[in-house]
Amino acid sequence: MSTESRAAFRLTPQMILGLCIVMFGVALTADNLGYADASKILEWWPLGIVLVGVTKLLQSGTGSGRVVGGVIVFVGVALLGEMLDVFRIWAWWPVAMIALGLVIVFRAIGGSRSAAPVPAGFTPTGSPVLLTGESRLSELAIWSGVQRRVSSPVFRHADLTAVMGGIELDLRQAGTGGGEAVIDVFVMWGGIEITVPPDWAVSNQVVPIMGGAEDKSTGTQSSQNRLILRGVAIMGGIEIKT
């Protein structure tokens, strides 16, 4: 490992979760020793949700990812306001729905302008399975399902967000050019299924919160192609398979 990679610092959901657990333990210890009232300290727990949203905002390179991060921040701030009885922000919750709706509309407009009618891009049953050669991919599924098949020989990055919906990503025809690819995921009450070639090494760094992230791939760590999966699964599931 190079000095540059060791020195790189990146705020991750795992780090946030670990810090929240540490703070929870410190608060309980201080309460048991009579130094502080843990109930007052733990009223600030929604700050953890705010930090997760901020992390999503900073890491995302797409508009939809930034909107999801903003929604998470909004929920955290709303919960914090309720816990501290400072303000009642829940009256503004429909704004989050407006933002998500605008993302769907803009993506639909952009897709209709750029996509040409290609019959081969659909399965015989009519399910939209888009074959793309792009090295980067961004998909958003809200109350819906998305299927994508990537054939790029130098696939580098994907940003997948599933909220009460599902995404199926097929990478069996893709390659990383003998390097490394990264997929950022955010799942809430939904699911993501990723299929990789048998010679890909997968590093599963997803933080499951009342959810799961299962790696069933067959690649070994000595494989030339490496996939890093990172993000959060809240009451949802992620499956990586060969």
N, C-alpha and C positions, 0 to 999 in steps of 0.2 A: 504493500500500500504506500502510495506516494505521500510526501509531506503535505502537498496541496489538498489531497482528499482527506487527510487526517485533520487539517485545519479548518475544513469547510464546516460551517454550522448551518443547520436547517431545522427550523421549528416544525415538528411533526405532531400529528394527533397522538401518537404513542407517548411523546414527551409531555404533552398536555395532560393526558390521562394519568401518567405517573406522578406529575406534580400535584394534581388534584388529590390523589390518594395520599401523598405525603402530607399535604396540608390538612386533610381530614384526620389523619393519625395524630398530627401535632395538636390540632384543636381538642381532640378527645383526651390526649395526655395532659394538656394544660388544664382541662376541666377536672380531670381526676385528681390533679395535684392542688386544685383550688386557686390556680393562677388566672383563670379566665372562664367565662361562661361560653361553653361550646355552642349552645343554641344561638347565641348572637353571632358568633363567627360563621356558623354554617348557613346563616341566612344569605351569605354571599355566594353560595354554590353555583348559581346561574352564570357567574363569571367564567366558569369552565366552558359552558356552551358558547359564550361570546368569543372566547379564545379559539374554539374549534372553527367558528365562522370566520374569524379574522385569518386563520391559517388557510382556509379554503379560498378566501379572497386573494391572499398573497401568492398562493401556489397556482391558481387557475390562470390559464392563458386564453380562455374563451369567455365570451359574454355570458353564456348560460351558466358556466361554472361560477362566475362572479355573482350572478343573481342568486344562485343557491347559497353561496357564502353570505350574501347580504340577508337572505331570509333567515339563516341560522343565527346571525347576529341579532336580527330583529326579535326572534323568539327568546334569545338569552336576555336581551335588555328588557323585554316585556315581563319575563319571569322575575328578573331582579327587581323591577319596579313594584310588582305585586308583593314580593317577599318583604321588601322594605317599606311598603305602603307609602311610596313616594309619589307615584303617578299611576294612572290607569291607561296603559297604552293599548290594551286589548281592543278598545273601540276602533283602533286603526288597523286591526289584523287583515281586513280585506285588501289593504294596500299590497300585502305580500302576494295575494292571488292575482292582483292586477299586474304586478311585475312578472310573475310566472307566465301569465297569459300573453303578455307582450313578447316574452322570449319565444314562445311557441309560434306566434304570428310572424315575427321577424325571421325565424328559422324556416318557416313554411314559404315565405316570400323569397328568401334567398335560394332555397332548394328548387322552387319552381322556375327561377330564372336561369339557374346553372345546369339543372338536370335535363338531359335530352331523353326522349322516349326510347328506351332500349329494351326490347322484349326479352333479351337474354338475361336481363338483370332481375327477372322474376321467376319464381318457381312455377311449375305447372298448376299448382293450386291457387296461384295469385298472391301468395304471401310475399311482401316486399323484402327480398334479400339482395341488397345492393353489393355488387362486386366492385371494389375500389382499389386503385393502385397507389393511393396517396400514402405518404409516410406518416401523416398525422391525421387523427380522427377525433371528432367531438360529437357525442350523442347524448340526447336528453329524452328520457321516457317518463311521462307523467300520466298516470291512468291509461297507459297504453303499452304496446310491445314493439320493440325494434330488433331487427335482425340485420347484421352486417357481416360481409365476408371480405377480408383484406388480402390482396395478392401482391403488395409491394415487397420487393426484395430488400428494401432498406427501411422497414417500418421502425419508427422512432418513438411515437407518443400517442396516447389516446386519453381522452377525458370523458368518463362515463358517469352519468347521473341518472339514477332510477328512483323515482318517488311514487310509490304505489303503482309501479309498473315493472316491466322487465326488459332486459337487453341481452341479446345473444350475439357474441362476437366470435367469429371463426377466423383464426389466424393460421390455419394449417397450410395455406398456400403462400404465406408471408415469410420473410426472413429479416434478420437484423443486420445483415452484412457482416456477420461474425462479431457483432458488437453487443450493445445493450439497448433495450427498449423499456419504456416506463408507461404504466397505465395508472392514472389517478381515478379513483372510484369514490362515489358517494351514494350510499343506498339507504333509503328510509322506507320501511314497509314495502319493500320490493325485492327484486333479485337480479343478479347478473351472472351469466354463464359465459366463460371464456374457454375456447378450445385452442390448444397450442400444438405445434408439431412435437413428435416424440423426442426430438433431440434438444429441446429447449429447457434450460435450467430456470426454474421459477423461484423467486424470492418473495414470499408472501409476508408483507408488512402491514396488512390491513388490521385496524383496531375494531373488533366486534363489540358492540354494546347491545346486549340482549339480542344478539344475532350470531351469525357464523360466517367464517371464511375458510373453505375446505380446498386443499390442494391435492388433486388426484393425478397430477402430471407425472410422467415417467422419466423426465430428463434428470441428469446428474449434474453436480456442481462443476464438473470438468467440461461441460458442454461449451461450445464456442458462442452459441446464441443464449443470451440471458434476458429474462423478463422480470422487472421489478414491479410488483403490484402494491400500491399504497393507497391509504384512504381510510374511510370509516363506514361501517355497516351498522345501522341503528334499526333494530327489530327487523332485520332483513338478512338475506343470504347471498353469498358469493361462492361460486364453484369454478375451479380451474381444472380442466381435464385434458387428456390427450385424445 
